[in-house]
Amino acid sequence: MIIKNRKKVLQDIAGRVKIIRMNNHLSITQMYHRMGLTRDCYYKVEAGTAVPNLDFLHSMMNHFGISIEWVLFGTGEMLNPLRTKQSNPTLSREVAPGEFDNLFNLMQNDPRFKHEIFTHYYKYIEENRN
């Protein structure tokens, strides 16, 4: 897919990222340190010259409870209702019968989905080592 007005899209994302930083009363340096990113990675996104990568988006979601959909597209709620910076992620309901089977089937049939699941899994393991 080719984005017709790439500069406008990048500027919109940059504006939303800056809103998050300003709402948290952080300098650019404090923001990229808190997110665990390099200065260049963070600055290019806020300056509107780069698209946020997965590490950027994952960090935004984990550290600030921000909806990735809102960062990228400006749609939906700014805050992800299942994630907040004060709490660990939890399921909002019990796992229904058959959901694990569906998850495993998706992982077997969609390599991208499998990659995303394992990326989050390994990151979780790394962050929660004692």
N, C-alpha and C positions, 0 to 999 in steps of 0.2 A: 504494500500500500504506500502510495506517495502522498505525503502531506503537502497540500497546496500552499499553505502559508506557515511554513516551518518556524519562521522568526516570531510570528505572533503566538504560536503554540508555546514556544520556549519562553517567551516573555510572560505568558499567562502562568506557566508552571513556576517561573522565577518569582513572580509576585506572590503566589500562594506559599512558597517556601519562605519568603521573607516575612510574611504574616506570621507564620509559625515561630520563627526566630524572635520577632518583635514581641509577640504575645507572651513569650517565655523570658523576656528581658535579657536576651543573650547577645553578646557581640558575635561577630562572624567567627572569631577564634574560639570562643567558648562553645559555639554551636558545633563546629566540626570536631572539636575535641570530645564533646559529649557524645556525638554520633559515632566516634571512632573512625573518622574519615580523614583523608589528607586535605590540606588546605585547597589544593587545586581542584580536587573532586567536588568539594562543597562549593567553592567560589564560582566555578564555571556554571553550576546549576543555578545558583542565585543570581548570577550575572546574565542568565538567559542565553548562554553560548553552548550548553550541553544538556542532553537528556539525562535525567537521573537514572543510574544503573540499579540493579537489584539490591546491592549492598546499601545504597543510599535509601531506597524505598523501605527496605527491611528495617533499617535503623530508625527511620522516621516513624514507622509504625510501632516499633518496640519501645523507643525512648519517649515518645510524645503521644502515643495512642492515636495517631493520625490515620485517617482512611487513605489508602493508596489511590483509590478511585478519585477522591477529592483532590489530592496533590496533582495527579496527572490530567484529570478532565474537568475539575471544578464542579463535579456533580455529586449528589448525595451529601451526607453529613460530613463535616470536617473531622469530627472525632469518631473513631471506630467504636461502635457500641460494645464490642467484645473485648476491647483492649484499652487500658488506661495506663498512664505512667506510674500509678500507685499500686497496681495489682498485676499479678501474673495472669496470663491468658487462661481462661476456663471455658468449658463448654457451657452453653446457656441451657442445655437440656441433656438428658441421658442419651447415650448412643442407642439408636433403634436397632432391632434385630435385622440382620442382613446388611447393615451399613459397612461393617468391616469387610464382608465379602465384596461389596461394590467397590470399596477402596482398593482392595487387592486386584480386582479385575481391571480397574482403571490403570493401576500401576503396570500390569502386565501388557495392556493394550496401547498405552500412550507413553512413550519414552520421555516426553517432556514433562508430563505429570509426575512420573516416577522420579525424575531428576529433581523437581521442585520439592517433592515430599522428602527425599533423602537430604537435600540441601538444608532444609529446615530442621530435620532430625539431627544431623551432625552438628549443626550450629547450637541446637538446644543441649546436646550432650556436652559440647565444649564449654558452654556458658554455665552449666550446672555441675561441673566436676568439683569434688571436694578436695 
